[in-house]
């Protein structure tokens, strides 16, 4: 007997990357650097204190956490932000889902520029929001002309712009984001999950002039807190109030809130690993060129490399040699590319040695 699953979900596959317990894992965009002993100790202490009140519900507004996030973003971008302008949820995926719950839905359209983060259309489907994917140019760099033409043609209620873009690592200039905002009558979501790795100025600088702009971020990448599941956004206070209408009661646990606040207190230490990751990323780029391969210019903690006639064959050969990279070749016009995350020094070394063997 079949299940009465919604017709628009039939035949779709869930988001995910294949796990491995034996290979060097370079197929997901985690930080390769674990928390320091000092941070672990601070987390243990903070969680221990929070544990004494776990019989009570957490602060459903997460006010102290949001205030800390506002201070962090203000310090990073130079743009003064208040707690009313910041929202947090379980990973940036829940943040973006809430945006679509509030501003998308039946009869409404979300638009993105592909290839891009594959969760965007999945979240659109889950909220019964129609999805329009617009193909990026061959160099994957979004231009004002292409973006504005797409917005004018489709009239979306929500536009997604990802910078640095996953999975290409390319950035979108602030002028392009401004042009999208000017052309759009709906919400514009700038997904900055990898912003700490980029020299590109944050779209947070545009918030004062763009009331329909939303800038989302995460603590999963540069903050090395993927297991905490904490995403957040900056927007107008009116946008945050709209999201409060669709959030689940007590959606952020007390333990998540205290862990995230502790990590923010150690921001300088955690972000100090960003340069080490970028070093390894750039080292991979140089060696790929020596091996006769191309990589797409990237300002993230990963890169696309290739092109290959049969990328899945290369992916399999690397896995046989104990290295797991991301096979993106079956999605969104990436038919000849693979993606690799920049890990610790030993991990790219193993990847590059294995790749040299495969190419030989």
FIFIKOL-782691 format. One record per residue (C-alpha): residue number from 1; x negated, y, z negated. Coordinates in nm, 3 decimals. Example, Ala and Ser with C-alpha at 12.3 -4.5 7.8 and 13.67 -1.06 7.14 Angstrom:
BEGIN
R num       u       v       w
R   1  -1.230  -0.450  -0.780
R   2  -1.367  -0.106  -0.714
//
This chain:
BEGIN
R num       u       v       w
R   1   0.000   0.000   0.000
R   2  -0.149   0.333   0.109
R   3  -0.174   0.637  -0.112
R   4   0.029   0.945  -0.024
R   5  -0.278   1.167   0.012
R   6  -0.219   1.507   0.170
R   7  -0.233   1.474   0.547
R   8  -0.500   1.742   0.585
R   9  -0.735   1.544   0.356
R  10  -0.698   1.208   0.533
R  11  -1.024   1.096   0.695
R  12  -1.242   1.355   0.526
R  13  -1.551   1.264   0.326
R  14  -1.659   1.406  -0.011
R  15  -1.958   1.633  -0.047
R  16  -2.278   1.469  -0.163
R  17  -2.636   1.374  -0.100
R  18  -2.753   1.012  -0.126
R  19  -2.923   0.952  -0.462
R  20  -3.240   0.753  -0.514
R  21  -3.401   0.617  -0.827
R  22  -3.724   0.516  -0.657
R  23  -3.805   0.781  -0.397
R  24  -3.949   1.129  -0.444
R  25  -3.628   1.330  -0.429
R  26  -3.657   1.630  -0.197
R  27  -3.303   1.621  -0.058
R  28  -3.133   1.844  -0.316
R  29  -3.208   2.204  -0.409
R  30  -3.291   2.161  -0.775
R  31  -3.588   2.317  -0.944
R  32  -3.873   2.065  -0.977
R  33  -3.981   2.228  -1.304
R  34  -3.819   2.098  -1.626
R  35  -3.745   2.323  -1.924
R  36  -4.048   2.403  -2.139
R  37  -4.078   2.251  -2.488
R  38  -3.997   2.595  -2.634
R  39  -3.677   2.621  -2.431
R  40  -3.579   2.263  -2.514
R  41  -3.624   2.342  -2.882
R  42  -3.416   2.660  -2.849
R  43  -3.144   2.468  -2.667
R  44  -3.136   2.199  -2.935
R  45  -3.100   2.463  -3.204
R  46  -2.829   2.659  -3.022
R  47  -2.630   2.348  -2.930
R  48  -2.662   2.227  -3.290
R  49  -2.503   2.546  -3.416
R  50  -2.228   2.528  -3.152
R  51  -2.160   2.166  -3.246
R  52  -2.039   2.272  -3.590
R  53  -1.737   2.442  -3.431
R  54  -1.652   2.194  -3.157
R  55  -1.318   2.125  -3.325
R  56  -1.218   2.472  -3.201
R  57  -1.159   2.583  -2.845
R  58  -1.437   2.790  -2.685
R  59  -1.407   3.157  -2.599
R  60  -1.186   3.133  -2.292
R  61  -1.313   3.469  -2.163
R  62  -1.683   3.377  -2.221
R  63  -1.741   3.742  -2.311
R  64  -2.086   3.703  -2.467
R  65  -2.208   3.494  -2.175
R  66  -2.066   3.738  -1.920
R  67  -2.230   4.027  -2.104
R  68  -2.565   3.845  -2.087
R  69  -2.515   3.776  -1.716
R  70  -2.429   4.142  -1.655
R  71  -2.751   4.247  -1.830
R  72  -2.953   3.996  -1.628
R  73  -2.809   4.111  -1.295
R  74  -2.851   4.475  -1.390
R  75  -3.216   4.410  -1.472
R  76  -3.277   4.218  -1.149
R  77  -3.092   4.450  -0.909
R  78  -3.104   4.789  -1.081
R  79  -2.726   4.815  -1.043
R  80  -2.546   4.886  -1.373
R  81  -2.283   4.617  -1.433
R  82  -2.036   4.572  -1.716
R  83  -1.891   4.254  -1.860
R  84  -1.562   4.332  -1.682
R  85  -1.742   4.302  -1.346
R  86  -1.889   3.956  -1.405
R  87  -1.716   3.618  -1.405
R  88  -1.855   3.270  -1.477
R  89  -1.741   2.912  -1.418
R  90  -1.868   2.554  -1.388
R  91  -2.118   2.602  -1.110
R  92  -2.083   2.841  -0.818
R  93  -1.853   2.584  -0.657
R  94  -1.584   2.648  -0.919
R  95  -1.639   3.022  -0.885
R  96  -1.579   2.997  -0.510
R  97  -1.284   2.765  -0.558
R  98  -1.123   3.021  -0.787
R  99  -1.183   3.291  -0.525
R 100  -0.996   3.082  -0.269
R 101  -0.719   3.003  -0.518
R 102  -0.670   3.375  -0.575
R 103  -0.724   3.513  -0.226
R 104  -0.677   3.212   0.006
R 105  -0.409   2.945   0.008
R 106  -0.130   2.836   0.246
R 107  -0.096   3.062   0.547
R 108  -0.431   3.231   0.480
R 109  -0.764   3.194   0.659
R 110  -1.125   3.166   0.538
R 111  -1.410   3.218   0.783
R 112  -1.777   3.124   0.765
R 113  -2.079   3.127   0.995
R 114  -2.213   2.779   1.063
R 115  -2.434   2.601   0.997
R 116  -2.388   2.703   0.637
R 117  -2.303   2.558   0.297
R 118  -2.080   2.258   0.371
R 119  -1.880   2.305   0.051
R 120  -1.716   2.620   0.188
R 121  -1.480   2.435   0.427
R 122  -1.427   2.161   0.166
R 123  -1.315   2.420  -0.089
R 124  -1.094   2.577   0.175
R 125  -0.931   2.241   0.242
R 126  -0.881   2.177  -0.129
R 127  -0.697   2.509  -0.168
R 128  -0.497   2.458   0.154
R 129  -0.671   2.753   0.317
R 130  -0.724   2.734   0.694
R 131  -1.093   2.727   0.788
R 132  -1.259   2.892   1.087
R 133  -1.624   2.806   1.148
R 134  -1.811   3.047   1.377
R 135  -2.136   2.922   1.527
R 136  -2.455   3.112   1.445
R 137  -2.708   3.199   1.719
R 138  -2.987   2.956   1.803
R 139  -3.221   3.124   1.552
R 140  -2.945   3.098   1.285
R 141  -2.977   3.471   1.202
R 142  -2.639   3.642   1.168
R 143  -2.598   3.971   1.357
R 144  -2.348   4.251   1.303
R 145  -2.215   4.210   1.656
R 146  -2.139   3.841   1.617
R 147  -1.999   3.876   1.265
R 148  -1.775   4.174   1.338
R 149  -1.643   4.014   1.658
R 150  -1.550   3.700   1.462
R 151  -1.373   3.899   1.191
R 152  -1.182   4.105   1.446
R 153  -1.079   3.796   1.641
R 154  -0.958   3.584   1.348
R 155  -0.852   3.839   1.086
R 156  -0.961   3.622   0.791
R 157  -0.842   3.674   0.435
R 158  -1.180   3.556   0.301
R 159  -1.518   3.579   0.476
R 160  -1.819   3.382   0.353
R 161  -2.170   3.515   0.418
R 162  -2.452   3.307   0.271
R 163  -2.795   3.463   0.216
R 164  -3.041   3.298   0.202
R 165  -2.832   3.059   0.403
R 166  -2.806   2.690   0.315
R 167  -2.926   2.482   0.500
R 168  -3.132   2.715   0.722
R 169  -3.296   2.941   0.461
R 170  -3.242   3.248   0.681
R 171  -3.131   3.579   0.529
R 172  -2.857   3.821   0.631
R 173  -2.941   4.191   0.632
R 174  -2.741   4.425   0.411
R 175  -2.635   4.621   0.721
R 176  -2.462   4.308   0.851
R 177  -2.279   4.260   0.521
R 178  -2.172   4.626   0.528
R 179  -2.044   4.581   0.884
R 180  -1.845   4.272   0.782
R 181  -1.692   4.462   0.490
R 182  -1.597   4.751   0.718
R 183  -1.436   4.518   0.972
R 184  -1.252   4.296   0.724
R 185  -0.917   4.363   0.561
R 186  -0.976   4.067   0.327
R 187  -1.232   3.963   0.070
R 188  -1.599   3.925   0.163
R 189  -1.793   3.669  -0.041
R 190  -2.172   3.688  -0.030
R 191  -2.312   3.359  -0.158
R 192  -2.654   3.436  -0.310
R 193  -2.730   3.098  -0.466
R 194  -3.099   3.127  -0.366
R 195  -3.142   3.502  -0.417
R 196  -3.429   3.473  -0.667
R 197  -3.646   3.312  -0.398
R 198  -3.586   3.593  -0.148
R 199  -3.730   3.940  -0.094
R 200  -3.395   4.049   0.051
R 201  -3.217   4.316  -0.162
R 202  -2.905   4.182  -0.332
R 203  -2.558   4.263  -0.201
R 204  -2.481   4.365  -0.561
R 205  -2.613   4.705  -0.447
R 206  -2.307   4.739  -0.221
R 207  -2.041   4.672  -0.486
R 208  -1.972   5.034  -0.576
R 209  -1.882   5.119  -0.216
R 210  -1.710   4.791  -0.129
R 211  -1.414   4.708  -0.357
R 212  -1.336   4.382  -0.173
R 213  -1.691   4.248  -0.200
R 214  -1.779   3.949  -0.421
R 215  -2.139   3.837  -0.485
R 216  -2.177   3.484  -0.622
R 217  -2.486   3.327  -0.780
R 218  -2.590   3.018  -0.974
R 219  -2.821   2.907  -1.253
R 220  -2.883   2.573  -1.077
R 221  -3.176   2.680  -0.859
R 222  -3.431   2.936  -0.981
R 223  -3.312   2.898  -1.343
R 224  -3.375   2.521  -1.338
R 225  -3.037   2.464  -1.507
R 226  -2.863   2.242  -1.250
R 227  -2.741   2.010  -1.526
R 228  -2.578   2.298  -1.711
R 229  -2.335   2.368  -1.425
R 230  -2.310   2.745  -1.453
R 231  -2.221   2.973  -1.165
R 232  -2.117   3.335  -1.176
R 233  -2.019   3.633  -0.964
R 234  -2.024   4.010  -0.967
R 235  -1.732   4.209  -0.829
R 236  -1.490   4.482  -0.925
R 237  -1.301   4.445  -1.253
R 238  -0.982   4.405  -1.045
R 239  -1.128   4.101  -0.867
R 240  -1.229   3.944  -1.199
R 241  -0.877   4.000  -1.334
R 242  -0.735   3.821  -1.028
R 243  -0.960   3.521  -1.095
R 244  -0.841   3.506  -1.455
R 245  -0.493   3.431  -1.316
R 246  -0.606   3.104  -1.158
R 247  -0.874   2.978  -1.397
R 248  -0.795   2.674  -1.609
R 249  -0.758   2.730  -1.984
R 250  -1.095   2.715  -2.160
R 251  -1.266   2.623  -1.834
R 252  -1.618   2.679  -1.976
R 253  -1.708   2.457  -2.269
R 254  -1.874   2.600  -2.578
R 255  -2.183   2.390  -2.501
R 256  -2.207   2.522  -2.144
R 257  -2.178   2.878  -2.267
R 258  -2.444   2.845  -2.536
R 259  -2.684   2.658  -2.304
R 260  -2.650   2.923  -2.035
R 261  -2.700   3.206  -2.285
R 262  -3.012   3.037  -2.420
R 263  -3.152   2.997  -2.068
R 264  -3.086   3.365  -1.997
R 265  -3.287   3.453  -2.307
R 266  -3.576   3.261  -2.145
R 267  -3.521   3.416  -1.801
R 268  -3.876   3.548  -1.762
R 269  -4.025   3.206  -1.839
R 270  -3.786   3.020  -1.609
R 271  -3.822   3.261  -1.319
R 272  -4.200   3.241  -1.346
R 273  -4.173   2.905  -1.165
R 274  -4.020   3.070  -0.856
R 275  -4.360   3.173  -0.716
R 276  -4.492   2.819  -0.761
R 277  -4.198   2.681  -0.563
R 278  -4.247   2.940  -0.288
R 279  -4.617   2.849  -0.273
R 280  -4.529   2.486  -0.204
R 281  -4.263   2.587   0.049
R 282  -4.513   2.801   0.240
R 283  -4.775   2.527   0.219
R 284  -4.528   2.287   0.383
R 285  -4.464   2.541   0.661
R 286  -4.835   2.566   0.743
R 287  -4.890   2.191   0.750
R 288  -4.579   2.131   0.964
R 289  -4.729   2.362   1.225
R 290  -5.053   2.162   1.216
R 291  -4.848   1.846   1.275
R 292  -4.689   2.001   1.583
R 293  -4.348   2.063   1.426
R 294  -4.138   2.374   1.386
R 295  -3.971   2.511   1.074
R 296  -3.698   2.772   1.057
R 297  -3.813   3.093   0.879
R 298  -3.685   3.059   0.523
R 299  -3.654   3.265   0.205
R 300  -3.504   2.982  -0.001
R 301  -3.660   2.689  -0.190
R 302  -3.615   2.456   0.108
R 303  -3.669   2.456   0.483
R 304  -3.541   2.300   0.803
R 305  -3.804   2.116   1.001
R 306  -3.814   1.940   1.339
R 307  -3.694   1.925   1.604
R 308  -3.663   1.548   1.647
R 309  -3.500   1.344   1.920
R 310  -3.378   1.096   1.658
R 311  -3.390   1.272   1.320
R 312  -3.218   0.991   1.132
R 313  -3.497   0.755   1.242
R 314  -3.752   0.994   1.092
R 315  -3.540   1.026   0.776
R 316  -3.531   0.646   0.740
R 317  -3.905   0.614   0.800
R 318  -3.977   0.874   0.531
R 319  -3.748   0.692   0.287
R 320  -3.933   0.367   0.358
R 321  -4.247   0.551   0.246
R 322  -4.082   0.666  -0.076
R 323  -3.975   1.019   0.018
R 324  -3.609   1.124   0.036
R 325  -3.529   1.437   0.241
R 326  -3.190   1.567   0.356
R 327  -3.051   1.444   0.687
R 328  -2.840   1.739   0.807
R 329  -2.842   1.631   1.172
R 330  -2.481   1.515   1.178
R 331  -2.327   1.846   1.073
R 332  -2.260   2.193   1.208
R 333  -2.488   2.204   1.512
R 334  -2.802   2.078   1.338
R 335  -2.847   1.774   1.557
R 336  -3.228   1.777   1.569
R 337  -3.324   1.897   1.220
R 338  -3.403   1.761   0.875
R 339  -3.427   1.961   0.552
R 340  -3.681   1.931   0.272
R 341  -3.690   2.092  -0.071
R 342  -4.012   2.247  -0.204
R 343  -4.107   2.046  -0.511
R 344  -4.409   2.036  -0.737
R 345  -4.752   2.013  -0.575
R 346  -4.762   1.633  -0.579
R 347  -4.420   1.600  -0.414
R 348  -4.492   1.803  -0.096
R 349  -4.826   1.625  -0.074
R 350  -4.652   1.287  -0.068
R 351  -4.396   1.418   0.182
R 352  -4.657   1.559   0.419
R 353  -4.872   1.246   0.404
R 354  -4.568   1.027   0.474
R 355  -4.458   1.254   0.759
R 356  -4.803   1.243   0.917
R 357  -4.784   0.861   0.911
R 358  -4.438   0.864   1.070
R 359  -4.544   1.100   1.346
R 360  -4.856   0.894   1.414
//
